[in-house]
């Protein structure tokens, strides 16, 4: 499919993106590592769930007494009666919220950022 739609010439691998924001022209302004920029009508983040989990470091997390887990580590986790905070707003985050609710967590909150228009 990739070749059929002539995507090889339009595909970049291992290209770190430093910032994505909505431009004044309503296109997505993407800033790449190294200073290069581009304007796009749409952005698809297709990082997938394969490979090693990527976890951000939260300042002070070493002092936190509870568990900090990646969404890929939920299978078999007992959340009953616990307060759960899900960080993120994507599909994995929603699945984590569903898992916590189904697992009878005492409280479930979701923390997600939103870009201003």
PDB file as gemmi writes it, atoms N, CA and C in Angstrom:
CRYST1    1.000    1.000    1.000  90.00  90.00  90.00 P 1                      
ATOM      1  N   UNK A   1       0.836  -1.195   0.000  1.00  0.00           N  
ATOM      2  CA  UNK A   1       0.000   0.000   0.000  1.00  0.00           C  
ATOM      3  C   UNK A   1       0.877   1.253   0.000  1.00  0.00           C  
ATOM      4  N   UNK A   2       1.948   1.198   0.785  1.00  0.00           N  
ATOM      5  CA  UNK A   2       2.837   2.343   0.910  1.00  0.00           C  
ATOM      6  C   UNK A   2       3.417   2.721  -0.452  1.00  0.00           C  
ATOM      7  N   UNK A   3       3.857   1.713  -1.179  1.00  0.00           N  
ATOM      8  CA  UNK A   3       4.420   1.959  -2.510  1.00  0.00           C  
ATOM      9  C   UNK A   3       3.322   2.313  -3.517  1.00  0.00           C  
ATOM     10  N   UNK A   4       2.181   1.644  -3.415  1.00  0.00           N  
ATOM     11  CA  UNK A   4       1.081   1.878  -4.340  1.00  0.00           C  
ATOM     12  C   UNK A   4       0.626   3.348  -4.306  1.00  0.00           C  
ATOM     13  N   UNK A   5       0.623   3.937  -3.130  1.00  0.00           N  
ATOM     14  CA  UNK A   5       0.210   5.324  -2.986  1.00  0.00           C  
ATOM     15  C   UNK A   5       1.395   6.297  -3.104  1.00  0.00           C  
ATOM     16  N   UNK A   6       2.534   5.791  -3.560  1.00  0.00           N  
ATOM     17  CA  UNK A   6       3.735   6.598  -3.807  1.00  0.00           C  
ATOM     18  C   UNK A   6       4.172   7.391  -2.572  1.00  0.00           C  
ATOM     19  N   UNK A   7       4.127   6.721  -1.419  1.00  0.00           N  
ATOM     20  CA  UNK A   7       4.482   7.391  -0.175  1.00  0.00           C  
ATOM     21  C   UNK A   7       5.972   7.364   0.168  1.00  0.00           C  
ATOM     22  N   UNK A   8       6.787   6.470  -0.406  1.00  0.00           N  
ATOM     23  CA  UNK A   8       8.196   6.475  -0.020  1.00  0.00           C  
ATOM     24  C   UNK A   8       8.872   7.841  -0.152  1.00  0.00           C  
ATOM     25  N   UNK A   9       8.556   8.600  -1.198  1.00  0.00           N  
ATOM     26  CA  UNK A   9       9.184   9.911  -1.393  1.00  0.00           C  
ATOM     27  C   UNK A   9       8.659  10.952  -0.399  1.00  0.00           C  
ATOM     28  N   UNK A  10       7.538  10.643   0.259  1.00  0.00           N  
ATOM     29  CA  UNK A  10       6.927  11.601   1.182  1.00  0.00           C  
ATOM     30  C   UNK A  10       7.068  11.162   2.630  1.00  0.00           C  
ATOM     31  N   UNK A  11       7.861  10.125   2.876  1.00  0.00           N  
ATOM     32  CA  UNK A  11       7.964   9.550   4.210  1.00  0.00           C  
ATOM     33  C   UNK A  11       9.339   9.822   4.803  1.00  0.00           C  
ATOM     34  N   UNK A  12       9.336  10.217   6.077  1.00  0.00           N  
ATOM     35  CA  UNK A  12      10.589  10.406   6.812  1.00  0.00           C  
ATOM     36  C   UNK A  12      10.554   9.494   8.030  1.00  0.00           C  
ATOM     37  N   UNK A  13      11.647   8.802   8.250  1.00  0.00           N  
ATOM     38  CA  UNK A  13      11.772   7.978   9.443  1.00  0.00           C  
ATOM     39  C   UNK A  13      12.799   8.620  10.370  1.00  0.00           C  
ATOM     40  N   UNK A  14      12.673   8.313  11.646  1.00  0.00           N  
ATOM     41  CA  UNK A  14      13.627   8.794  12.653  1.00  0.00           C  
ATOM     42  C   UNK A  14      13.828  10.306  12.540  1.00  0.00           C  
ATOM     43  N   UNK A  15      12.729  11.027  12.469  1.00  0.00           N  
ATOM     44  CA  UNK A  15      12.759  12.487  12.369  1.00  0.00           C  
ATOM     45  C   UNK A  15      12.066  13.065  13.603  1.00  0.00           C  
ATOM     46  N   UNK A  16      12.823  13.440  14.623  1.00  0.00           N  
ATOM     47  CA  UNK A  16      12.195  13.985  15.835  1.00  0.00           C  
ATOM     48  C   UNK A  16      11.438  15.278  15.562  1.00  0.00           C  
ATOM     49  N   UNK A  17      10.236  15.346  16.097  1.00  0.00           N  
ATOM     50  CA  UNK A  17       9.398  16.541  16.009  1.00  0.00           C  
ATOM     51  C   UNK A  17       9.492  17.236  17.351  1.00  0.00           C  
ATOM     52  N   UNK A  18       9.779  18.512  17.331  1.00  0.00           N  
ATOM     53  CA  UNK A  18       9.939  19.273  18.567  1.00  0.00           C  
ATOM     54  C   UNK A  18       8.672  20.012  18.978  1.00  0.00           C  
ATOM     55  N   UNK A  19       7.824  20.373  17.992  1.00  0.00           N  
ATOM     56  CA  UNK A  19       6.619  21.126  18.334  1.00  0.00           C  
ATOM     57  C   UNK A  19       5.614  21.036  17.195  1.00  0.00           C  
ATOM     58  N   UNK A  20       4.352  20.927  17.556  1.00  0.00           N  
ATOM     59  CA  UNK A  20       3.257  20.990  16.589  1.00  0.00           C  
ATOM     60  C   UNK A  20       2.231  21.954  17.165  1.00  0.00           C  
ATOM     61  N   UNK A  21       1.837  22.914  16.346  1.00  0.00           N  
ATOM     62  CA  UNK A  21       0.809  23.847  16.797  1.00  0.00           C  
ATOM     63  C   UNK A  21      -0.025  24.299  15.609  1.00  0.00           C  
ATOM     64  N   UNK A  22      -1.215  24.770  15.894  1.00  0.00           N  
ATOM     65  CA  UNK A  22      -2.111  25.235  14.845  1.00  0.00           C  
ATOM     66  C   UNK A  22      -1.634  26.612  14.400  1.00  0.00           C  
ATOM     67  N   UNK A  23      -1.377  26.769  13.100  1.00  0.00           N  
ATOM     68  CA  UNK A  23      -0.933  28.041  12.555  1.00  0.00           C  
ATOM     69  C   UNK A  23      -2.109  28.981  12.339  1.00  0.00           C  
ATOM     70  N   UNK A  24      -1.815  30.236  12.062  1.00  0.00           N  
ATOM     71  CA  UNK A  24      -2.877  31.223  11.836  1.00  0.00           C  
ATOM     72  C   UNK A  24      -3.688  30.887  10.594  1.00  0.00           C  
ATOM     73  N   UNK A  25      -3.082  30.157   9.651  1.00  0.00           N  
ATOM     74  CA  UNK A  25      -3.792  29.746   8.438  1.00  0.00           C  
ATOM     75  C   UNK A  25      -4.566  28.443   8.645  1.00  0.00           C  
ATOM     76  N   UNK A  26      -4.661  28.000   9.894  1.00  0.00           N  
ATOM     77  CA  UNK A  26      -5.341  26.773  10.311  1.00  0.00           C  
ATOM     78  C   UNK A  26      -4.643  25.503   9.830  1.00  0.00           C  
ATOM     79  N   UNK A  27      -3.452  25.625   9.303  1.00  0.00           N  
ATOM     80  CA  UNK A  27      -2.648  24.442   9.002  1.00  0.00           C  
ATOM     81  C   UNK A  27      -1.851  24.101  10.251  1.00  0.00           C  
ATOM     82  N   UNK A  28      -1.317  22.911  10.288  1.00  0.00           N  
ATOM     83  CA  UNK A  28      -0.481  22.493  11.407  1.00  0.00           C  
ATOM     84  C   UNK A  28       0.954  22.904  11.117  1.00  0.00           C  
ATOM     85  N   UNK A  29       1.529  23.711  11.993  1.00  0.00           N  
ATOM     86  CA  UNK A  29       2.923  24.134  11.876  1.00  0.00           C  
ATOM     87  C   UNK A  29       3.765  23.136  12.667  1.00  0.00           C  
ATOM     88  N   UNK A  30       4.656  22.441  11.962  1.00  0.00           N  
ATOM     89  CA  UNK A  30       5.478  21.411  12.583  1.00  0.00           C  
ATOM     90  C   UNK A  30       6.929  21.871  12.578  1.00  0.00           C  
ATOM     91  N   UNK A  31       7.541  21.848  13.761  1.00  0.00           N  
ATOM     92  CA  UNK A  31       8.954  22.196  13.877  1.00  0.00           C  
ATOM     93  C   UNK A  31       9.735  20.920  14.176  1.00  0.00           C  
ATOM     94  N   UNK A  32      10.682  20.635  13.304  1.00  0.00           N  
ATOM     95  CA  UNK A  32      11.498  19.432  13.433  1.00  0.00           C  
ATOM     96  C   UNK A  32      12.792  19.759  14.164  1.00  0.00           C  
ATOM     97  N   UNK A  33      13.430  18.718  14.670  1.00  0.00           N  
ATOM     98  CA  UNK A  33      14.739  18.891  15.274  1.00  0.00           C  
ATOM     99  C   UNK A  33      15.684  19.463  14.223  1.00  0.00           C  
ATOM    100  N   UNK A  34      16.512  20.411  14.590  1.00  0.00           N  
ATOM    101  CA  UNK A  34      17.419  21.030  13.635  1.00  0.00           C  
ATOM    102  C   UNK A  34      16.873  22.325  13.065  1.00  0.00           C  
ATOM    103  N   UNK A  35      15.635  22.698  13.434  1.00  0.00           N  
ATOM    104  CA  UNK A  35      15.080  23.969  13.027  1.00  0.00           C  
ATOM    105  C   UNK A  35      14.209  23.957  11.788  1.00  0.00           C  
ATOM    106  N   UNK A  36      14.186  22.866  11.050  1.00  0.00           N  
ATOM    107  CA  UNK A  36      13.352  22.796   9.848  1.00  0.00           C  
ATOM    108  C   UNK A  36      11.872  22.871  10.250  1.00  0.00           C  
ATOM    109  N   UNK A  37      11.078  23.533   9.410  1.00  0.00           N  
ATOM    110  CA  UNK A  37       9.646  23.670   9.682  1.00  0.00           C  
ATOM    111  C   UNK A  37       8.839  23.265   8.461  1.00  0.00           C  
ATOM    112  N   UNK A  38       7.577  22.914   8.680  1.00  0.00           N  
ATOM    113  CA  UNK A  38       6.688  22.577   7.585  1.00  0.00           C  
ATOM    114  C   UNK A  38       5.249  22.861   7.975  1.00  0.00           C  
ATOM    115  N   UNK A  39       4.405  23.137   6.977  1.00  0.00           N  
ATOM    116  CA  UNK A  39       2.984  23.359   7.211  1.00  0.00           C  
ATOM    117  C   UNK A  39       2.188  22.218   6.603  1.00  0.00           C  
ATOM    118  N   UNK A  40       1.234  21.685   7.366  1.00  0.00           N  
ATOM    119  CA  UNK A  40       0.496  20.505   6.935  1.00  0.00           C  
ATOM    120  C   UNK A  40      -0.994  20.699   7.184  1.00  0.00           C  
ATOM    121  N   UNK A  41      -1.816  20.110   6.311  1.00  0.00           N  
ATOM    122  CA  UNK A  41      -3.263  20.151   6.491  1.00  0.00           C  
ATOM    123  C   UNK A  41      -3.718  19.195   7.588  1.00  0.00           C  
ATOM    124  N   UNK A  42      -2.958  18.148   7.804  1.00  0.00           N  
ATOM    125  CA  UNK A  42      -3.299  17.168   8.830  1.00  0.00           C  
ATOM    126  C   UNK A  42      -2.043  16.533   9.376  1.00  0.00           C  
ATOM    127  N   UNK A  43      -2.137  16.021  10.574  1.00  0.00           N  
ATOM    128  CA  UNK A  43      -1.031  15.315  11.210  1.00  0.00           C  
ATOM    129  C   UNK A  43      -1.589  14.009  11.748  1.00  0.00           C  
ATOM    130  N   UNK A  44      -0.951  12.906  11.405  1.00  0.00           N  
ATOM    131  CA  UNK A  44      -1.340  11.605  11.931  1.00  0.00           C  
ATOM    132  C   UNK A  44      -0.207  11.106  12.814  1.00  0.00           C  
ATOM    133  N   UNK A  45      -0.488  10.903  14.070  1.00  0.00           N  
ATOM    134  CA  UNK A  45       0.511  10.368  14.984  1.00  0.00           C  
ATOM    135  C   UNK A  45       0.261   8.869  15.063  1.00  0.00           C  
ATOM    136  N   UNK A  46       1.114   8.127  14.426  1.00  0.00           N  
ATOM    137  CA  UNK A  46       0.946   6.676  14.335  1.00  0.00           C  
ATOM    138  C   UNK A  46       2.150   5.993  14.947  1.00  0.00           C  
ATOM    139  N   UNK A  47       2.331   6.207  16.251  1.00  0.00           N  
ATOM    140  CA  UNK A  47       3.497   5.652  16.913  1.00  0.00           C  
ATOM    141  C   UNK A  47       3.303   4.188  17.280  1.00  0.00           C  
ATOM    142  N   UNK A  48       2.063   3.734  17.264  1.00  0.00           N  
ATOM    143  CA  UNK A  48       1.791   2.327  17.521  1.00  0.00           C  
ATOM    144  C   UNK A  48       2.053   1.915  18.951  1.00  0.00           C  
ATOM    145  N   UNK A  49       1.744   0.675  19.241  1.00  0.00           N  
ATOM    146  CA  UNK A  49       1.945   0.161  20.593  1.00  0.00           C  
ATOM    147  C   UNK A  49       3.049  -0.882  20.626  1.00  0.00           C  
ATOM    148  N   UNK A  50       3.700  -1.097  19.493  1.00  0.00           N  
ATOM    149  CA  UNK A  50       4.784  -2.073  19.452  1.00  0.00           C  
ATOM    150  C   UNK A  50       6.070  -1.439  19.955  1.00  0.00           C  
ATOM    151  N   UNK A  51       6.969  -2.272  20.406  1.00  0.00           N  
ATOM    152  CA  UNK A  51       8.254  -1.766  20.874  1.00  0.00           C  
ATOM    153  C   UNK A  51       8.219  -1.469  22.357  1.00  0.00           C  
ATOM    154  N   UNK A  52       9.305  -0.908  22.822  1.00  0.00           N  
ATOM    155  CA  UNK A  52       9.440  -0.600  24.243  1.00  0.00           C  
ATOM    156  C   UNK A  52       8.566   0.585  24.628  1.00  0.00           C  
ATOM    157  N   UNK A  53       7.912   0.501  25.792  1.00  0.00           N  
ATOM    158  CA  UNK A  53       7.103   1.632  26.252  1.00  0.00           C  
ATOM    159  C   UNK A  53       7.979   2.863  26.470  1.00  0.00           C  
ATOM    160  N   UNK A  54       7.472   4.013  26.128  1.00  0.00           N  
ATOM    161  CA  UNK A  54       8.185   5.276  26.341  1.00  0.00           C  
ATOM    162  C   UNK A  54       7.499   5.989  27.505  1.00  0.00           C  
ATOM    163  N   UNK A  55       8.252   6.224  28.571  1.00  0.00           N  
ATOM    164  CA  UNK A  55       7.701   6.865  29.761  1.00  0.00           C  
ATOM    165  C   UNK A  55       8.385   8.193  30.007  1.00  0.00           C  
ATOM    166  N   UNK A  56       7.613   9.262  30.155  1.00  0.00           N  
ATOM    167  CA  UNK A  56       8.240  10.536  30.516  1.00  0.00           C  
ATOM    168  C   UNK A  56       8.650  10.508  31.983  1.00  0.00           C  
ATOM    169  N   UNK A  57       9.593  11.332  32.338  1.00  0.00           N  
ATOM    170  CA  UNK A  57       9.975  11.481  33.744  1.00  0.00           C  
ATOM    171  C   UNK A  57       9.194  12.660  34.315  1.00  0.00           C  
ATOM    172  N   UNK A  58       8.582  12.453  35.462  1.00  0.00           N  
ATOM    173  CA  UNK A  58       7.848  13.519  36.121  1.00  0.00           C  
ATOM    174  C   UNK A  58       8.694  14.025  37.280  1.00  0.00           C  
ATOM    175  N   UNK A  59       8.912  15.333  37.372  1.00  0.00           N  
ATOM    176  CA  UNK A  59       9.721  15.854  38.487  1.00  0.00           C  
ATOM    177  C   UNK A  59       9.147  15.392  39.829  1.00  0.00           C  
ATOM    178  N   UNK A  60       9.986  14.846  40.668  1.00  0.00           N  
ATOM    179  CA  UNK A  60       9.570  14.398  41.992  1.00  0.00           C  
ATOM    180  C   UNK A  60       8.945  13.022  42.031  1.00  0.00           C  
ATOM    181  N   UNK A  61       8.931  12.301  40.911  1.00  0.00           N  
ATOM    182  CA  UNK A  61       8.261  10.998  40.899  1.00  0.00           C  
ATOM    183  C   UNK A  61       8.927   9.995  41.833  1.00  0.00           C  
ATOM    184  N   UNK A  62      10.197  10.205  42.149  1.00  0.00           N  
ATOM    185  CA  UNK A  62      10.896   9.299  43.068  1.00  0.00           C  
ATOM    186  C   UNK A  62      10.291   9.359  44.470  1.00  0.00           C  
ATOM    187  N   UNK A  63       9.672  10.482  44.804  1.00  0.00           N  
ATOM    188  CA  UNK A  63       9.084  10.673  46.134  1.00  0.00           C  
ATOM    189  C   UNK A  63       7.651  10.154  46.221  1.00  0.00           C  
ATOM    190  N   UNK A  64       7.052   9.846  45.066  1.00  0.00           N  
ATOM    191  CA  UNK A  64       5.662   9.390  45.024  1.00  0.00           C  
ATOM    192  C   UNK A  64       5.571   7.976  45.583  1.00  0.00           C  
ATOM    193  N   UNK A  65       4.625   7.758  46.475  1.00  0.00           N  
ATOM    194  CA  UNK A  65       4.505   6.456  47.132  1.00  0.00           C  
ATOM    195  C   UNK A  65       3.695   5.428  46.367  1.00  0.00           C  
ATOM    196  N   UNK A  66       2.977   5.858  45.330  1.00  0.00           N  
ATOM    197  CA  UNK A  66       2.147   4.928  44.573  1.00  0.00           C  
ATOM    198  C   UNK A  66       2.873   4.378  43.360  1.00  0.00           C  
ATOM    199  N   UNK A  67       2.145   3.659  42.548  1.00  0.00           N  
ATOM    200  CA  UNK A  67       2.709   3.080  41.332  1.00  0.00           C  
ATOM    201  C   UNK A  67       2.583   4.052  40.167  1.00  0.00           C  
ATOM    202  N   UNK A  68       3.593   4.066  39.309  1.00  0.00           N  
ATOM    203  CA  UNK A  68       3.532   4.796  38.052  1.00  0.00           C  
ATOM    204  C   UNK A  68       3.768   3.753  36.965  1.00  0.00           C  
ATOM    205  N   UNK A  69       2.765   3.567  36.113  1.00  0.00           N  
ATOM    206  CA  UNK A  69       2.820   2.509  35.113  1.00  0.00           C  
ATOM    207  C   UNK A  69       2.568   3.047  33.718  1.00  0.00           C  
ATOM    208  N   UNK A  70       3.082   2.358  32.748  1.00  0.00           N  
ATOM    209  CA  UNK A  70       2.761   2.620  31.344  1.00  0.00           C  
ATOM    210  C   UNK A  70       1.463   1.877  31.043  1.00  0.00           C  
ATOM    211  N   UNK A  71       0.685   2.368  30.091  1.00  0.00           N  
ATOM    212  CA  UNK A  71      -0.599   1.734  29.769  1.00  0.00           C  
ATOM    213  C   UNK A  71      -0.432   0.282  29.315  1.00  0.00           C  
ATOM    214  N   UNK A  72       0.740  -0.083  28.843  1.00  0.00           N  
ATOM    215  CA  UNK A  72       0.972  -1.465  28.409  1.00  0.00           C  
ATOM    216  C   UNK A  72       1.169  -2.414  29.589  1.00  0.00           C  
ATOM    217  N   UNK A  73       1.213  -1.895  30.808  1.00  0.00           N  
ATOM    218  CA  UNK A  73       1.477  -2.718  31.997  1.00  0.00           C  
ATOM    219  C   UNK A  73       0.235  -2.958  32.852  1.00  0.00           C  
ATOM    220  N   UNK A  74      -0.948  -2.769  32.304  1.00  0.00           N  
ATOM    221  CA  UNK A  74      -2.169  -2.855  33.107  1.00  0.00           C  
ATOM    222  C   UNK A  74      -2.713  -4.265  33.282  1.00  0.00           C  
ATOM    223  N   UNK A  75      -2.418  -5.179  32.368  1.00  0.00           N  
ATOM    224  CA  UNK A  75      -2.996  -6.528  32.444  1.00  0.00           C  
ATOM    225  C   UNK A  75      -2.765  -7.156  33.811  1.00  0.00           C  
ATOM    226  N   UNK A  76      -3.868  -7.542  34.446  1.00  0.00           N  
ATOM    227  CA  UNK A  76      -3.787  -8.205  35.739  1.00  0.00           C  
ATOM    228  C   UNK A  76      -3.611  -7.273  36.921  1.00  0.00           C  
ATOM    229  N   UNK A  77      -3.503  -5.984  36.689  1.00  0.00           N  
ATOM    230  CA  UNK A  77      -3.314  -5.017  37.775  1.00  0.00           C  
ATOM    231  C   UNK A  77      -4.604  -4.857  38.564  1.00  0.00           C  
ATOM    232  N   UNK A  78      -4.514  -4.939  39.897  1.00  0.00           N  
ATOM    233  CA  UNK A  78      -5.679  -4.762  40.757  1.00  0.00           C  
ATOM    234  C   UNK A  78      -5.808  -3.286  41.121  1.00  0.00           C  
ATOM    235  N   UNK A  79      -6.860  -2.646  40.638  1.00  0.00           N  
ATOM    236  CA  UNK A  79      -7.096  -1.227  40.923  1.00  0.00           C  
ATOM    237  C   UNK A  79      -8.298  -1.026  41.841  1.00  0.00           C  
ATOM    238  N   UNK A  80      -8.909  -2.095  42.299  1.00  0.00           N  
ATOM    239  CA  UNK A  80     -10.127  -1.961  43.106  1.00  0.00           C  
ATOM    240  C   UNK A  80      -9.854  -1.140  44.367  1.00  0.00           C  
ATOM    241  N   UNK A  81     -10.731  -0.140  44.575  1.00  0.00           N  
ATOM    242  CA  UNK A  81     -10.626   0.717  45.745  1.00  0.00           C  
ATOM    243  C   UNK A  81      -9.517   1.759  45.677  1.00  0.00           C  
ATOM    244  N   UNK A  82      -8.784   1.833  44.572  1.00  0.00           N  
ATOM    245  CA  UNK A  82      -7.667   2.780  44.471  1.00  0.00           C  
ATOM    246  C   UNK A  82      -8.077   4.016  43.682  1.00  0.00           C  
ATOM    247  N   UNK A  83      -7.379   5.132  43.973  1.00  0.00           N  
ATOM    248  CA  UNK A  83      -7.546   6.353  43.190  1.00  0.00           C  
ATOM    249  C   UNK A  83      -6.556   6.272  42.032  1.00  0.00           C  
ATOM    250  N   UNK A  84      -7.059   6.468  40.803  1.00  0.00           N  
ATOM    251  CA  UNK A  84      -6.240   6.315  39.604  1.00  0.00           C  
ATOM    252  C   UNK A  84      -6.244   7.615  38.807  1.00  0.00           C  
ATOM    253  N   UNK A  85      -5.054   8.056  38.402  1.00  0.00           N  
ATOM    254  CA  UNK A  85      -4.921   9.195  37.504  1.00  0.00           C  
ATOM    255  C   UNK A  85      -4.328   8.688  36.207  1.00  0.00           C  
ATOM    256  N   UNK A  86      -5.019   8.950  35.111  1.00  0.00           N  
ATOM    257  CA  UNK A  86      -4.537   8.582  33.778  1.00  0.00           C  
ATOM    258  C   UNK A  86      -4.052   9.857  33.113  1.00  0.00           C  
ATOM    259  N   UNK A  87      -2.794   9.866  32.672  1.00  0.00           N  
ATOM    260  CA  UNK A  87      -2.216  11.034  32.012  1.00  0.00           C  
ATOM    261  C   UNK A  87      -2.204  10.770  30.517  1.00  0.00           C  
ATOM    262  N   UNK A  88      -2.915  11.590  29.769  1.00  0.00           N  
ATOM    263  CA  UNK A  88      -2.991  11.436  28.321  1.00  0.00           C  
ATOM    264  C   UNK A  88      -4.436  11.455  27.878  1.00  0.00           C  
ATOM    265  N   UNK A  89      -4.630  11.633  26.580  1.00  0.00           N  
ATOM    266  CA  UNK A  89      -5.996  11.711  26.075  1.00  0.00           C  
ATOM    267  C   UNK A  89      -6.228  10.871  24.836  1.00  0.00           C  
ATOM    268  N   UNK A  90      -5.272  10.026  24.506  1.00  0.00           N  
ATOM    269  CA  UNK A  90      -5.398   9.194  23.313  1.00  0.00           C  
ATOM    270  C   UNK A  90      -6.121   7.894  23.586  1.00  0.00           C  
ATOM    271  N   UNK A  91      -6.092   7.014  22.607  1.00  0.00           N  
ATOM    272  CA  UNK A  91      -6.805   5.741  22.705  1.00  0.00           C  
ATOM    273  C   UNK A  91      -6.316   4.899  23.878  1.00  0.00           C  
ATOM    274  N   UNK A  92      -5.005   4.866  24.101  1.00  0.00           N  
ATOM    275  CA  UNK A  92      -4.464   4.080  25.222  1.00  0.00           C  
ATOM    276  C   UNK A  92      -4.953   4.636  26.550  1.00  0.00           C  
ATOM    277  N   UNK A  93      -5.037   5.957  26.646  1.00  0.00           N  
ATOM    278  CA  UNK A  93      -5.524   6.576  27.878  1.00  0.00           C  
ATOM    279  C   UNK A  93      -6.985   6.215  28.127  1.00  0.00           C  
ATOM    280  N   UNK A  94      -7.790   6.250  27.080  1.00  0.00           N  
ATOM    281  CA  UNK A  94      -9.209   5.909  27.236  1.00  0.00           C  
ATOM    282  C   UNK A  94      -9.361   4.445  27.637  1.00  0.00           C  
ATOM    283  N   UNK A  95      -8.553   3.573  27.048  1.00  0.00           N  
ATOM    284  CA  UNK A  95      -8.587   2.166  27.462  1.00  0.00           C  
ATOM    285  C   UNK A  95      -8.179   2.020  28.925  1.00  0.00           C  
ATOM    286  N   UNK A  96      -7.213   2.806  29.376  1.00  0.00           N  
ATOM    287  CA  UNK A  96      -6.788   2.750  30.774  1.00  0.00           C  
ATOM    288  C   UNK A  96      -7.906   3.212  31.704  1.00  0.00           C  
ATOM    289  N   UNK A  97      -8.641   4.252  31.296  1.00  0.00           N  
ATOM    290  CA  UNK A  97      -9.784   4.717  32.087  1.00  0.00           C  
ATOM    291  C   UNK A  97     -10.841   3.619  32.163  1.00  0.00           C  
ATOM    292  N   UNK A  98     -11.147   3.003  31.015  1.00  0.00           N  
ATOM    293  CA  UNK A  98     -12.121   1.907  30.998  1.00  0.00           C  
ATOM    294  C   UNK A  98     -11.672   0.768  31.907  1.00  0.00           C  
ATOM    295  N   UNK A  99     -10.380   0.453  31.871  1.00  0.00           N  
ATOM    296  CA  UNK A  99      -9.823  -0.614  32.716  1.00  0.00           C  
ATOM    297  C   UNK A  99     -10.024  -0.270  34.195  1.00  0.00           C  
ATOM    298  N   UNK A 100      -9.714   0.981  34.564  1.00  0.00           N  
ATOM    299  CA  UNK A 100      -9.841   1.398  35.958  1.00  0.00           C  
ATOM    300  C   UNK A 100     -11.291   1.380  36.427  1.00  0.00           C  
ATOM    301  N   UNK A 101     -12.204   1.836  35.573  1.00  0.00           N  
ATOM    302  CA  UNK A 101     -13.631   1.827  35.928  1.00  0.00           C  
ATOM    303  C   UNK A 101     -14.124   0.390  36.075  1.00  0.00           C  
ATOM    304  N   UNK A 102     -13.800  -0.457  35.104  1.00  0.00           N  
ATOM    305  CA  UNK A 102     -14.215  -1.864  35.167  1.00  0.00           C  
ATOM    306  C   UNK A 102     -13.588  -2.580  36.357  1.00  0.00           C  
ATOM    307  N   UNK A 103     -12.394  -2.131  36.749  1.00  0.00           N  
ATOM    308  CA  UNK A 103     -11.703  -2.738  37.890  1.00  0.00           C  
ATOM    309  C   UNK A 103     -12.128  -2.178  39.227  1.00  0.00           C  
ATOM    310  N   UNK A 104     -13.172  -1.354  39.220  1.00  0.00           N  
ATOM    311  CA  UNK A 104     -13.766  -0.793  40.433  1.00  0.00           C  
ATOM    312  C   UNK A 104     -12.807   0.096  41.231  1.00  0.00           C  
ATOM    313  N   UNK A 105     -12.048   0.934  40.529  1.00  0.00           N  
ATOM    314  CA  UNK A 105     -11.231   1.935  41.215  1.00  0.00           C  
ATOM    315  C   UNK A 105     -12.173   2.874  41.964  1.00  0.00           C  
ATOM    316  N   UNK A 106     -11.751   3.383  43.111  1.00  0.00           N  
ATOM    317  CA  UNK A 106     -12.630   4.267  43.889  1.00  0.00           C  
ATOM    318  C   UNK A 106     -12.805   5.620  43.217  1.00  0.00           C  
ATOM    319  N   UNK A 107     -11.804   6.052  42.469  1.00  0.00           N  
ATOM    320  CA  UNK A 107     -11.874   7.328  41.769  1.00  0.00           C  
ATOM    321  C   UNK A 107     -10.965   7.239  40.557  1.00  0.00           C  
ATOM    322  N   UNK A 108     -11.423   7.771  39.437  1.00  0.00           N  
ATOM    323  CA  UNK A 108     -10.626   7.787  38.204  1.00  0.00           C  
ATOM    324  C   UNK A 108     -10.664   9.197  37.632  1.00  0.00           C  
ATOM    325  N   UNK A 109      -9.485   9.786  37.473  1.00  0.00           N  
ATOM    326  CA  UNK A 109      -9.360  11.108  36.845  1.00  0.00           C  
ATOM    327  C   UNK A 109      -8.482  10.955  35.622  1.00  0.00           C  
ATOM    328  N   UNK A 110      -8.721  11.821  34.640  1.00  0.00           N  
ATOM    329  CA  UNK A 110      -7.894  11.826  33.434  1.00  0.00           C  
ATOM    330  C   UNK A 110      -7.347  13.240  33.272  1.00  0.00           C  
ATOM    331  N   UNK A 111      -6.052  13.321  33.000  1.00  0.00           N  
ATOM    332  CA  UNK A 111      -5.370  14.590  32.812  1.00  0.00           C  
ATOM    333  C   UNK A 111      -4.839  14.628  31.392  1.00  0.00           C  
ATOM    334  N   UNK A 112      -5.358  15.542  30.589  1.00  0.00           N  
ATOM    335  CA  UNK A 112      -4.941  15.651  29.195  1.00  0.00           C  
ATOM    336  C   UNK A 112      -4.813  17.118  28.828  1.00  0.00           C  
ATOM    337  N   UNK A 113      -3.867  17.398  27.955  1.00  0.00           N  
ATOM    338  CA  UNK A 113      -3.692  18.780  27.517  1.00  0.00           C  
ATOM    339  C   UNK A 113      -4.496  19.026  26.254  1.00  0.00           C  
ATOM    340  N   UNK A 114      -4.813  20.278  26.042  1.00  0.00           N  
ATOM    341  CA  UNK A 114      -5.527  20.663  24.839  1.00  0.00           C  
ATOM    342  C   UNK A 114      -4.783  21.850  24.222  1.00  0.00           C  
ATOM    343  N   UNK A 115      -4.699  21.866  22.911  1.00  0.00           N  
ATOM    344  CA  UNK A 115      -4.089  22.996  22.229  1.00  0.00           C  
ATOM    345  C   UNK A 115      -5.125  24.087  22.056  1.00  0.00           C  
ATOM    346  N   UNK A 116      -4.726  25.305  22.312  1.00  0.00           N  
ATOM    347  CA  UNK A 116      -5.648  26.430  22.097  1.00  0.00           C  
ATOM    348  C   UNK A 116      -5.773  26.665  20.595  1.00  0.00           C  
ATOM    349  N   UNK A 117      -6.982  26.969  20.130  1.00  0.00           N  
ATOM    350  CA  UNK A 117      -7.162  27.192  18.685  1.00  0.00           C  
ATOM    351  C   UNK A 117      -6.458  28.437  18.193  1.00  0.00           C  
TER     352      UNK A 117                                                      
END                                                                             
